[in-house]
Amino acid sequence: MSKSKEAGAAKGILIYLAQQNRPYSVVDIFNNYGKEFGKTAVQKACESLAEEGKIREKVYGKQKVYVADQSQFPDVNDEKLKAMDLTISKLTDDLQNEQTEMKKLESELKVLNSSITTKEAQNQIEELTREIETMTDKLNTLKEGRVLISPQEKEKVYKNRVKYVKEWRKRKRISTDIVSAVLEGYPKTKKQLLEEIGIETDEDYNVKPPEV
């Protein structure tokens, strides 16, 4: 690093520590302020400033911290400290009140953002109105007993019914024949056989194939 950059790092750190007026380690100073200079440059600048007496170095075990020379700051009497404490307390209360108000406004904004716009509401009303009209017309048609399907559709439904009823009777007959064949060598009753193999019959549900 050039001499001018080293001097710039030292000057910047000296100003930074004076402004913050609290102890910092080299890592703290580097992370908060000195990344443009590099960690090694920050460490050298801190050591150099401490040797020159421009800042103070405190050692806590293996940890070193640096703080501004307190002699450069004017003495503060108890009255001023109390006044500063009161000011800090008031500012803290004000901050908490502002944060509470901000959360309230953020909550209200969230509700407003999730609400539909007037235009969207009008579109929904129009869509629902059309649906109501359609359903009303359909209801009136049903009440009047008007035919709602064409003869072709009605014929298709009837043919499908005949087909499915025939298939029902066919499968019932096949199942009955299989059960009868099994019963020839089964030592128990038909009811016991059906319960054992888990077969449910039409009679169990009181139904039977309709006439076609």
trRosetta pair geometry for C-beta under 8 A, 3 or more apart (Angstrom, degrees):
i j d omega theta_ij theta_ji phi_ij phi_ji
1 5 4.8 -114 -179 86 98 123
1 6 5.5 121 116 -59 117 86
1 9 7.8 6 164 -13 153 138
1 37 7.6 40 -128 -166 150 81
1 38 7.4 -150 -69 39 132 132
1 41 5.4 79 -42 -97 167 121
2 5 4.7 91 59 8 83 101
2 6 7.0 -143 98 -6 43 86
3 6 5.5 -54 -148 36 33 113
3 7 6.2 33 153 -19 66 105
4 7 5.7 -53 -149 37 31 111
4 8 6.3 35 149 -23 63 105
5 8 5.3 -49 -146 34 36 116
5 9 6.4 40 152 -22 65 100
5 37 7.0 161 166 -128 98 89
5 41 7.3 -53 132 -144 102 147
6 9 5.8 -51 -151 32 32 112
6 10 6.5 29 152 -15 64 106
6 41 6.6 -136 -110 -150 67 101
6 44 7.1 -54 -141 106 106 127
6 45 6.9 -175 -168 -82 70 94
7 10 5.8 -54 -147 39 33 110
7 11 6.1 32 155 -19 66 109
8 11 5.8 -55 -144 38 29 111
8 12 6.1 28 158 -18 64 109
8 37 7.5 -170 97 -95 95 117
9 12 5.9 -58 -146 38 27 109
9 13 6.2 23 158 -16 64 109
9 34 6.6 61 -149 -139 97 112
9 37 4.2 101 -105 -133 117 153
9 41 5.0 -128 -108 151 170 111
9 42 6.6 -128 -176 -87 123 51
9 44 7.9 55 101 74 142 93
9 45 4.5 -128 121 -67 105 149
10 13 6.0 -57 -144 38 27 107
10 14 6.3 31 155 -23 63 108
10 45 4.2 -158 -84 -148 68 103
10 48 6.1 -58 -107 83 129 126
10 49 5.8 166 -154 -61 96 105
11 14 5.7 -55 -149 33 28 113
11 15 6.5 24 155 -14 63 106
12 15 5.9 -58 -151 38 31 108
12 16 6.1 32 152 -22 67 110
12 33 6.9 176 144 159 109 120
12 34 7.2 140 103 -97 124 84
12 37 7.6 -178 57 -39 139 137
13 16 5.4 -53 -142 37 32 115
13 17 6.2 30 160 -18 67 105
13 29 6.1 34 -132 -171 107 136
13 33 7.0 139 -102 104 65 139
13 34 6.5 9 -80 -75 101 124
13 42 6.7 139 -84 -143 136 77
13 45 5.1 129 16 126 148 130
13 46 6.4 -108 161 -74 155 73
13 49 6.7 -138 96 -22 119 155
13 55 7.9 -61 129 -37 101 154
14 17 6.3 -56 -147 36 25 106
14 18 6.5 23 154 -16 60 110
14 49 6.0 -171 -80 -128 95 141
14 54 5.9 -35 -120 145 120 128
14 55 6.7 -140 -115 -49 73 112
14 68 7.9 98 -164 -115 56 89
15 18 5.8 -61 -150 39 30 111
15 19 6.2 28 155 -20 67 108
16 19 5.9 -58 -148 36 28 109
16 20 6.2 12 160 -6 65 112
16 29 7.0 116 106 -143 142 95
16 32 7.7 143 -178 109 134 109
16 33 4.8 23 -129 -119 159 167
17 20 6.1 -61 -139 46 29 101
17 21 7.4 92 159 -75 56 35
17 24 6.9 -130 -107 25 91 118
17 29 7.7 -22 -68 -107 95 120
17 55 5.7 27 99 -118 164 130
17 66 6.4 -70 -110 125 144 99
17 67 6.5 164 -171 -159 116 29
17 68 4.3 161 133 -62 96 86
18 21 6.6 15 -172 -65 30 79
18 68 4.6 122 -89 -119 53 145
18 72 6.9 -48 -125 92 114 143
20 24 7.2 39 98 -35 151 125
20 68 7.7 157 65 -21 73 119
21 67 7.6 52 -163 -168 42 91
21 68 5.5 -59 -107 34 61 131
21 73 7.2 63 -121 -68 134 148
22 67 6.8 -81 150 -124 17 101
23 58 6.4 -40 -129 36 137 131
23 65 4.2 43 174 151 113 130
23 66 6.8 149 -150 70 70 27
23 67 4.3 -48 -89 -67 71 110
24 28 3.9 -136 -164 91 94 128
24 29 4.9 113 127 -55 133 83
24 32 7.2 -92 -140 30 145 138
24 65 6.2 156 77 -158 19 88
24 66 6.0 -32 66 60 74 79
24 67 7.4 135 14 -81 65 61
25 28 4.7 103 49 3 71 101
25 29 7.2 -138 94 -2 39 85
25 63 6.3 -63 -104 -169 125 98
25 64 6.7 112 -133 82 79 57
25 65 5.2 -61 -75 -101 62 73
25 66 7.6 114 -118 11 21 80
26 29 5.8 -56 -149 38 32 109
26 30 6.1 33 153 -21 66 108
26 39 7.0 83 148 -167 108 83
26 42 5.7 134 -164 116 87 107
26 43 4.7 25 -144 -92 146 79
26 46 5.8 -130 -97 16 91 156
26 64 7.1 36 -21 80 99 102
26 66 7.5 71 -66 -1 62 119
27 30 5.6 -55 -146 37 30 113
27 31 6.2 24 158 -15 66 109
27 39 7.5 7 -104 -136 58 115
28 31 6.0 -61 -146 41 27 105
28 32 5.9 6 164 -4 66 117
29 32 6.2 -66 -136 48 24 99
29 33 5.6 -44 -173 44 64 108
29 34 5.4 31 138 0 85 123
29 42 5.4 169 103 -175 113 129
29 46 6.8 153 36 -69 163 128
29 66 7.1 -4 -44 54 138 122
30 33 7.5 -80 -114 58 9 65
30 34 4.7 -64 -114 68 47 105
30 35 6.3 90 174 -72 69 60
30 38 7.9 -32 -136 145 112 22
30 39 4.7 17 -122 -107 153 75
30 42 4.7 -161 -80 34 87 167
31 35 7.2 46 -122 -58 25 103
34 37 4.7 -50 -173 40 90 112
34 38 7.6 -63 146 49 97 26
34 39 7.6 116 105 -97 115 40
34 41 7.2 -160 174 88 121 96
34 42 4.0 108 121 -89 161 123
34 45 7.8 -168 -125 44 146 141
35 38 7.8 52 -166 -68 35 28
37 41 4.1 -122 154 92 100 135
37 42 5.8 124 88 -56 121 79
37 45 7.4 -1 146 -15 156 141
38 41 4.5 84 67 10 92 107
38 42 6.9 -159 93 -10 46 86
39 42 5.6 -55 -150 34 33 113
39 43 6.4 33 154 -20 66 104
40 43 5.7 -54 -150 35 32 111
40 44 6.4 29 154 -16 66 106
41 44 5.8 -54 -146 38 32 110
41 45 6.2 33 155 -21 65 108
42 45 5.8 -56 -147 37 29 112
42 46 6.4 29 155 -20 64 106
43 46 5.9 -56 -149 35 29 110
43 47 6.4 26 156 -15 65 107
44 47 5.9 -57 -148 39 31 109
44 48 6.1 30 155 -19 66 110
45 48 5.7 -56 -145 38 29 111
45 49 6.2 27 158 -18 65 108
46 49 5.9 -56 -144 38 28 108
46 50 6.3 28 156 -20 63 108
46 55 7.1 -70 -150 74 67 144
46 57 7.5 110 157 -95 95 104
46 66 4.9 -120 -156 -52 115 160
47 50 5.8 -57 -149 36 29 111
47 51 6.4 30 154 -20 64 106
47 57 7.8 40 -115 -86 50 144
48 51 5.8 -54 -149 34 31 111
48 52 6.4 22 155 -12 64 109
49 52 5.8 -60 -146 42 31 107
49 54 4.5 -81 -166 67 84 111
49 55 4.5 35 131 17 115 109
49 66 7.5 70 81 -161 119 138
50 53 7.6 43 179 -71 32 24
50 54 7.7 -89 -69 51 22 69
50 55 5.5 -57 -80 78 63 86
50 56 6.9 70 -127 -156 88 13
50 57 4.0 35 -140 -36 144 117
50 66 6.5 -108 -68 -119 114 108
53 69 7.0 55 159 -90 66 140
54 69 6.3 -113 174 -19 31 128
55 66 5.3 35 140 -177 133 104
55 67 6.6 165 -175 80 93 31
55 68 5.9 -65 -124 -114 86 34
55 69 5.9 -125 -111 -35 31 81
56 66 7.0 154 80 -155 48 57
56 67 5.2 -23 63 65 99 84
56 68 7.5 18 17 100 90 15
56 69 5.8 126 -31 -91 92 60
56 70 7.5 -13 -10 -7 140 85
57 64 6.0 -15 -168 -168 100 108
57 65 7.5 151 -156 79 52 41
57 66 5.7 -24 -101 -100 64 76
58 64 7.1 149 78 -158 46 56
58 65 5.0 -19 63 63 98 90
58 66 7.6 -179 20 -82 76 27
58 67 6.8 22 -5 4 115 111
59 63 7.3 148 -160 84 51 50
59 64 5.5 -24 -102 -101 69 74
60 63 4.7 -21 70 70 89 102
60 64 7.8 170 25 -86 69 26
60 65 6.8 19 6 -1 111 108
67 70 7.7 8 129 -47 112 90
68 72 6.9 -82 159 45 107 124
68 73 7.7 84 115 -33 123 113
69 72 5.4 83 90 -9 94 104
70 73 5.7 -55 -165 30 57 110
76 80 4.7 -117 -169 87 89 129
76 81 5.7 110 132 -58 114 85
76 84 7.7 -2 -179 -12 143 142
77 80 5.3 96 57 11 69 100
77 81 7.2 -129 105 -5 36 91
78 81 5.5 -55 -147 37 35 113
78 82 6.2 36 155 -20 68 104
79 82 5.8 -54 -150 35 30 110
79 83 6.4 30 151 -18 64 106
80 83 5.5 -53 -148 37 34 113
80 84 6.2 35 152 -21 66 104
81 84 5.6 -54 -148 37 31 112
81 85 6.3 35 151 -22 65 103
82 85 5.5 -51 -148 34 33 113
82 86 6.4 34 152 -19 64 103
83 86 5.7 -52 -151 35 32 112
83 87 6.4 34 150 -20 64 105
84 87 5.5 -53 -148 36 33 113
84 88 6.2 35 153 -20 66 104
85 88 5.6 -52 -147 36 31 111
85 89 6.3 33 153 -20 65 106
86 89 5.6 -54 -148 36 31 113
86 90 6.3 30 154 -18 65 106
87 90 5.8 -56 -148 37 30 109
87 91 6.2 27 155 -17 65 108
88 91 5.8 -57 -145 40 29 110
88 92 6.2 34 154 -24 64 106
89 92 5.7 -54 -149 33 29 113
89 93 6.5 28 153 -17 63 104
90 93 5.7 -54 -151 36 32 110
90 94 6.2 33 151 -19 66 106
91 94 5.5 -51 -145 37 33 114
91 95 6.2 38 153 -23 65 104
92 95 5.6 -52 -149 33 30 113
92 96 6.5 29 152 -18 63 104
93 96 5.7 -54 -149 36 32 110
93 97 6.3 32 153 -18 65 106
94 97 5.7 -56 -150 37 31 111
94 98 6.2 31 153 -19 66 107
95 98 5.7 -55 -147 37 31 111
95 99 6.2 31 153 -20 65 106
96 99 5.6 -53 -146 36 31 112
96 100 6.4 34 153 -20 64 104
97 100 5.7 -53 -149 35 31 112
97 101 6.3 29 153 -16 65 106
98 101 5.7 -55 -147 39 31 110
98 102 6.1 35 152 -24 65 106
99 102 5.5 -51 -145 34 31 114
99 103 6.5 33 154 -20 64 102
100 103 5.9 -53 -151 33 30 109
100 104 6.5 31 150 -19 63 105
101 104 5.5 -54 -151 35 34 114
101 105 6.3 31 153 -16 67 105
102 105 5.8 -55 -147 39 32 108
102 106 6.2 35 153 -22 66 106
103 106 5.5 -52 -144 36 31 113
103 107 6.4 36 153 -22 63 103
104 107 5.7 -54 -153 33 30 112
104 108 6.5 27 151 -16 64 105
105 108 5.6 -53 -147 38 35 111
105 109 6.1 38 152 -21 67 105
106 109 5.6 -52 -146 36 31 113
106 110 6.4 37 152 -24 63 103
107 110 5.7 -51 -151 30 31 114
107 111 6.7 30 152 -17 62 103
108 111 5.7 -54 -153 34 34 111
108 112 6.4 31 151 -17 67 106
109 112 5.6 -55 -147 39 34 110
109 113 6.1 33 155 -20 68 107
110 113 5.8 -54 -144 37 29 110
110 114 6.4 21 157 -14 63 110
111 114 6.0 -64 -149 40 28 106
111 115 6.5 34 151 -31 64 105
112 115 5.6 -51 -151 23 34 115
116 120 4.0 -119 -179 93 107 131
116 121 5.4 136 106 -56 119 79
116 124 7.3 29 145 -13 166 137
117 120 4.6 98 52 6 76 102
117 121 7.0 -136 96 -5 41 86
118 121 5.6 -54 -149 36 32 113
118 122 6.4 34 152 -21 65 104
119 122 5.7 -52 -149 34 32 112
119 123 6.5 33 152 -19 64 104
120 123 5.6 -53 -149 35 33 113
120 124 6.4 34 152 -19 65 104
121 124 5.7 -54 -150 36 32 111
121 125 6.4 35 151 -22 65 104
122 125 5.6 -51 -149 34 32 113
122 126 6.4 33 153 -19 65 105
123 126 5.7 -54 -150 36 32 112
123 127 6.3 31 153 -18 65 107
124 127 5.7 -55 -146 37 32 111
124 128 6.2 29 156 -16 67 107
125 128 5.9 -58 -146 40 28 108
125 129 6.2 33 153 -24 64 107
126 129 5.6 -52 -147 32 29 115
126 130 6.6 30 153 -18 62 103
127 130 5.8 -54 -154 34 32 110
127 131 6.5 31 150 -18 65 106
128 131 5.5 -53 -147 37 36 113
128 132 6.3 40 153 -23 67 103
129 132 5.7 -52 -149 34 31 112
129 133 6.5 32 152 -19 63 104
130 133 5.7 -54 -151 35 32 112
130 134 6.4 32 152 -19 65 106
131 134 5.7 -54 -149 36 32 112
131 135 6.2 26 156 -14 67 108
132 135 5.9 -58 -144 42 29 106
132 136 6.0 33 155 -24 65 109
133 136 5.7 -54 -145 35 28 114
133 137 6.5 30 156 -19 63 104
134 137 5.9 -56 -153 34 29 110
134 138 6.5 26 151 -17 64 108
135 138 5.6 -53 -147 38 35 113
135 139 6.2 38 153 -22 66 105
136 139 5.7 -53 -147 35 30 112
136 140 6.4 31 154 -19 64 105
137 140 5.8 -54 -149 36 30 111
137 141 6.4 33 152 -22 63 105
138 141 5.6 -53 -152 33 32 114
138 142 6.5 31 152 -18 65 104
139 142 5.7 -54 -151 35 33 110
139 143 6.4 32 152 -19 66 106
140 143 5.6 -53 -147 36 33 112
140 144 6.3 27 156 -15 66 109
141 144 5.9 -62 -149 40 29 107
141 146 5.0 -74 -166 49 81 121
141 148 6.5 101 139 -87 126 102
142 145 7.7 38 176 -70 33 32
142 146 7.9 -83 -74 41 21 80
142 148 7.5 1 -85 -54 72 136
149 153 4.2 -111 178 87 110 131
149 154 5.4 137 105 -55 117 82
149 157 7.7 35 136 -12 163 136
150 153 4.8 97 54 7 78 100
150 154 7.0 -141 95 -5 41 88
151 154 5.5 -56 -146 38 33 114
151 155 6.2 36 155 -21 67 106
152 155 5.8 -54 -149 35 29 112
152 156 6.5 31 152 -21 63 105
153 156 5.6 -53 -150 33 33 114
153 157 6.5 34 152 -20 66 103
154 157 5.8 -53 -151 34 32 111
154 158 6.5 31 152 -19 65 106
155 158 5.7 -54 -148 35 32 112
155 159 6.4 31 155 -18 66 106
156 159 5.9 -55 -147 36 30 110
156 160 6.4 31 154 -19 64 106
157 160 5.8 -56 -151 36 30 112
157 161 6.5 34 151 -24 63 104
158 161 5.6 -53 -153 31 33 114
158 162 6.6 32 152 -17 65 103
159 162 5.7 -52 -151 35 34 111
159 163 6.3 37 151 -21 65 106
160 163 5.5 -54 -148 36 33 115
160 164 6.2 26 158 -15 68 107
161 164 6.1 -60 -146 39 28 104
161 165 6.2 26 158 -18 65 109
161 212 7.2 171 124 -118 91 101
162 165 6.0 -58 -145 37 27 109
162 166 6.3 28 157 -19 63 108
162 212 4.9 107 -122 -159 77 132
163 166 6.0 -61 -154 35 26 110
163 167 6.5 22 152 -17 63 109
164 167 5.5 -53 -146 37 35 112
164 168 6.3 43 151 -26 65 102
165 168 5.4 -48 -150 31 33 117
165 169 6.5 31 153 -16 65 103
165 209 5.5 118 -161 -170 84 105
165 210 5.9 -81 -119 61 130 81
165 212 4.9 166 85 -60 148 122
166 169 5.8 -54 -149 37 32 108
166 170 6.2 35 152 -22 65 107
166 212 7.0 -30 -53 -5 82 165
167 170 5.5 -51 -145 35 32 115
167 171 6.3 27 159 -15 66 107
168 171 6.3 -62 -149 39 25 104
168 172 6.2 26 154 -20 63 111
168 209 4.8 159 108 -103 125 115
169 172 5.6 -56 -146 37 30 114
169 173 6.3 31 155 -22 65 106
169 209 5.0 -44 -69 -17 85 178
170 173 5.9 -58 -153 34 28 110
170 174 6.5 25 153 -17 64 106
171 174 5.6 -50 -145 36 35 111
171 175 6.2 36 155 -19 66 106
172 175 5.8 -56 -148 37 29 111
172 176 6.3 30 153 -21 64 107
172 202 6.9 -6 -118 -20 128 129
172 209 6.8 -126 -3 -31 151 124
173 176 5.7 -54 -147 35 30 112
173 177 6.4 31 154 -20 64 105
174 177 5.8 -55 -151 34 31 112
174 178 6.5 30 153 -19 65 105
175 178 5.8 -55 -150 34 32 110
175 179 6.4 30 154 -17 66 107
175 199 7.5 157 -175 -157 122 136
176 179 5.8 -56 -148 39 31 110
176 180 6.2 32 154 -21 65 107
177 180 5.7 -55 -147 35 30 113
177 181 6.4 31 154 -21 64 104
178 181 5.8 -55 -152 33 31 111
178 182 6.5 29 152 -17 65 105
179 182 5.8 -56 -150 37 33 110
179 183 6.3 37 152 -26 66 106
179 190 6.9 66 160 -147 117 100
179 193 6.9 134 -156 114 94 134
179 194 7.2 11 -135 -77 133 90
179 199 7.3 -128 -89 73 124 171
180 183 5.6 -52 -148 31 32 115
180 184 7.3 48 151 -35 60 91
181 184 6.0 -38 -166 6 36 115
182 185 7.1 -81 -173 48 41 83
182 186 5.6 40 143 -36 78 125
182 193 6.5 145 112 -166 121 143
183 186 5.0 -64 -128 36 38 117
183 190 5.8 -14 -103 -91 136 83
183 193 6.3 -105 -88 -22 83 165
186 193 5.4 27 166 -88 162 126
188 192 4.0 -74 143 82 130 142
188 193 6.2 164 83 -51 102 77
188 196 7.8 102 66 -22 147 139
189 192 4.7 98 56 7 79 101
189 193 7.0 -136 100 -6 44 87
190 193 5.5 -54 -150 34 34 114
190 194 6.4 32 155 -18 67 105
191 194 5.9 -54 -148 36 30 109
191 195 6.4 28 154 -16 64 108
192 195 5.8 -57 -147 39 32 111
192 196 6.1 33 155 -24 66 109
193 196 5.7 -58 -147 34 28 111
193 197 6.4 0 166 4 66 108
194 197 6.6 -68 -141 49 25 90
194 198 8.0 -123 168 49 53 8
194 199 4.6 -89 -150 63 81 101
194 200 7.9 119 172 -79 111 24
194 201 6.8 -32 -153 -30 149 110
195 198 7.6 29 -177 -74 28 36
200 204 5.1 -94 -167 49 81 155
200 205 7.4 53 161 -27 112 104
201 204 5.0 119 58 -9 70 97
201 205 8.0 -164 97 11 49 80
202 205 6.4 -76 -163 50 39 91
202 207 5.0 -103 -167 79 89 77
202 208 5.6 101 148 -91 139 51
202 209 7.7 -64 -119 -28 162 68
203 206 7.0 34 -164 -80 39 38
